Amino acid sequence: MVYITGDIHGDITDLESRNIGRLKKNDVLIITGDFGFIWDNSKNELKNLKKLSKKKFTILFVEGVHENFELLSNFEECEIFGAKAKKIESNIYCLNRGEIYTIEDKTFFCLGGGEVEDTFEIPDGDVLNQKSMPTDEELQHAVDNLQSVKRRVDYIITHEAPASVKRLIRRDSSINDLNLFFDTMLHNLRYKTWYFGSLHTDRVVSNQMTCVWQDVIKID
């Protein structure tokens, strides 16, 4: 089975407090950004990654905004579920931007990243910047992949929400170029459900749009 949950920010206690005990061997957990366990290479972080690597299920995540993108870029790229990803551990993978994965005969279009709204330093002293936002090349790669499947997928997994949906949940939300890009996708794709994180709330916006944070949602 495939399950979806939201931002974790490197907090293993938070993750284990969620309803993940029901996940079994061959199950897949997809995290909608801000995985956060690739941050500073500290002993505690490495210990937590090793603990996660012992889980029987597979953990997949799209990038959020609070990630150490330099560290993530150093991981080996591989192919999993029919598309490219970065291998973190034997059962943990970072899903590449704009790829379409086939899991249990269902297609998942994934596009992580977003805009950092506040100044936020990563451990080596650099400030998160445009690396958190998809590049023009990555967006074009996403468009090309969607065109190759005639703009039809089963599920969409992102960190950010479409602009109109983001403002529906929080009227004072700032809108960035990626939110506007996703608004265009709303009107040009056919899909069952779009799952996104970022806003730290669990809310079913419509039959096709769900904001997820601490819920663990099973995909039927």
C-alpha positions as a printed Julia matrix, in Angstrom:
220×3 Matrix{Float64}:
   0.0    0.0     0.0
   0.99   3.64   -0.51
   0.59   6.22    2.27
   1.02  10.01    2.29
   2.09  12.24    5.2
   3.36  15.79    5.62
   6.33  17.84    6.84
   8.55  16.2     9.49
  11.48  18.66    9.78
  13.87  15.95   10.92
  11.86  15.12   14.03
  11.85  11.33   14.37
   9.64  11.54   17.47
   7.03  13.39   15.42
   7.19  10.81   12.64
   6.85   7.86   15.01
   3.94   9.52   16.81
   1.97   9.34   13.58
   0.07   6.25   12.57
   2.96   4.53   10.77
   2.91   1.37   12.89
   0.45  -0.16   10.45
   2.93   0.07    7.55
   4.37  -3.29    6.55
   7.04  -4.7     4.28
   6.61  -3.48    0.67
   4.48  -0.51    1.79
   5.54   2.99    0.68
   5.35   6.21    2.69
   5.55   9.46    0.68
   6.4   12.69    2.54
   5.27  15.99    1.01
   8.48  17.92    1.68
  10.56  19.21    4.61
  11.85  15.72    5.34
  14.64  17.43    7.24
  16.83  14.43    8.05
  19.49  15.62    5.58
  20.6   18.75    7.37
  23.91  18.86    9.26
  25.44  15.36    9.22
  25.45  15.39   13.02
  25.8   12.17   15.01
  22.17  12.44   16.06
  21.02  12.92   12.48
  23.04   9.94   11.24
  21.67   7.88   14.12
  18.09   8.79   13.15
  18.72   7.99    9.48
  20.09   4.6    10.49
  16.99   4.04   12.6
  14.76   4.92    9.64
  16.8    2.62    7.4
  15.68  -0.3     9.57
  12.01   0.31    8.8
  10.45  -2.44    6.71
   8.68   0.04    4.43
  10.1    2.41    1.81
  10.28   6.14    2.55
  10.05   8.59   -0.35
  10.05  12.38   -0.07
   9.89  15.42   -2.29
  12.04  18.38   -1.32
  10.49  21.08    0.81
  12.16  24.41    1.53
  13.95  23.6     4.79
  16.4   21.1     3.34
  20.18  21.2     3.0
  20.25  21.15   -0.79
  24.06  21.0    -0.96
  24.08  17.79    1.07
  21.2   16.34   -0.94
  23.06  16.98   -4.2
  25.89  14.68   -3.05
  23.73  11.56   -2.89
  23.91   9.02   -5.68
  21.2    9.21   -8.31
  19.42   6.0    -9.17
  16.22   4.75  -10.77
  13.28   3.65   -8.64
   9.65   3.06   -9.6
  10.52   3.9   -13.2
  12.08   7.35  -12.66
  15.14   9.07  -11.21
  15.69   9.71   -7.51
  18.51  10.22   -5.0
  19.28   7.23   -2.81
  19.67   8.25    0.85
  19.51   4.79    2.43
  18.49   1.37    1.14
  14.83   2.25    1.79
  14.92   6.08    1.69
  14.85   8.15   -1.52
  14.52  11.82   -2.45
  12.2   12.11   -5.45
  13.56  14.26   -8.28
  11.67  17.32   -9.4
   9.29  16.77  -12.29
   9.51  12.98  -12.41
   6.59  10.54  -12.76
   6.81   7.37  -10.67
   4.73   4.21  -11.04
   3.98   2.61   -7.69
   1.53  -0.3    -7.43
   0.25   0.49  -10.94
  -0.52   4.1    -9.97
   1.31   7.1   -11.41
   2.64   9.85   -9.15
   3.84  13.17  -10.58
   6.23  14.74   -8.07
   7.59  18.28   -7.93
   9.19  19.39   -4.69
  10.71  22.7    -3.64
   9.27  26.1    -2.89
  10.12  29.58   -1.72
  11.66  30.28    1.68
   9.61  33.1     3.19
  12.03  33.89    6.03
  15.8   34.13    6.15
  16.94  30.68    7.22
  20.55  29.58    7.68
  21.76  26.07    7.05
  24.49  24.63    9.31
  27.48  25.64    7.15
  26.46  29.3     7.42
  24.91  29.75    3.98
  21.41  31.11    3.65
  18.77  29.09    1.83
  18.18  30.78   -1.5
  16.98  30.01   -5.0
  18.09  26.37   -4.67
  14.82  25.76   -2.86
  12.87  26.81   -5.97
  12.67  24.66   -9.12
  14.73  26.04  -11.99
  13.29  26.83  -15.41
  14.94  23.65  -16.69
  13.31  21.56  -13.97
   9.9   23.06  -14.7
  10.35  22.37  -18.41
  11.36  18.8   -17.57
   8.13  18.49  -15.57
   6.05  19.85  -18.46
   7.73  17.5   -20.94
   7.1   14.48  -18.72
   3.44  15.43  -18.31
   3.07  15.89  -22.05
   4.51  12.4   -22.57
   1.6   10.91  -20.58
  -0.94  13.2   -22.25
  -1.21  15.35  -19.08
  -2.86  12.56  -17.13
  -1.58  11.01  -13.87
  -3.22   9.35  -10.9
  -1.72  11.5    -8.14
   0.26  14.71   -7.74
   2.72  15.17   -4.86
   4.15  18.64   -4.15
   5.35  20.69   -1.2
   3.76  23.96   -2.28
   0.09  24.4    -3.19
  -1.49  26.08   -6.21
  -1.91  29.82   -5.59
  -5.7   29.75   -5.45
  -5.72  26.82   -3.01
  -3.03  28.36   -0.82
  -5.06  31.56   -0.48
  -8.2   29.53    0.22
  -6.5   27.94    3.25
  -4.72  31.12    4.38
  -5.95  34.37    2.94
  -2.77  36.26    3.9
  -0.39  33.73    2.31
   2.34  35.08    0.07
   2.22  33.79   -3.5
   5.31  32.81   -5.47
   6.01  31.76   -9.05
   5.73  28.05   -8.22
   2.24  28.58   -6.73
   1.23  30.29   -9.98
   2.76  27.47  -12.04
   0.68  24.97  -10.06
  -2.43  27.07  -10.68
  -1.86  26.56  -14.4
  -1.48  22.83  -13.83
  -4.88  22.77  -12.11
  -6.58  23.58  -15.4
  -4.42  21.46  -17.7
  -4.09  18.1   -15.99
  -6.36  15.18  -15.24
  -5.72  13.45  -11.92
  -7.46  11.81   -8.97
  -5.96  13.68   -6.01
  -3.28  16.31   -5.44
  -1.49  16.1    -2.07
   0.67  18.96   -0.79
   2.31  19.98    2.5
   3.96  23.23    3.6
   0.98  24.84    5.38
   1.12  22.65    8.52
  -2.52  21.7     8.56
  -4.58  18.64    7.65
  -7.43  19.7     5.4
  -9.42  18.16    2.57
  -9.95  21.14    0.3
 -11.96  19.22   -2.31
 -12.33  15.71   -3.72
  -9.15  16.35   -5.7
  -7.08  18.52   -3.36
  -5.72  17.65    0.1
  -3.32  19.51    2.38
  -1.54  16.98    4.58
   0.6   17.42    7.66
   0.35  14.88   10.49
  -2.28  12.6     8.99
  -1.12   9.38    7.35
  -3.42   8.9     4.37
  -3.76   5.54    2.63
  -4.03   5.61   -1.14
  -6.7    3.15   -2.27
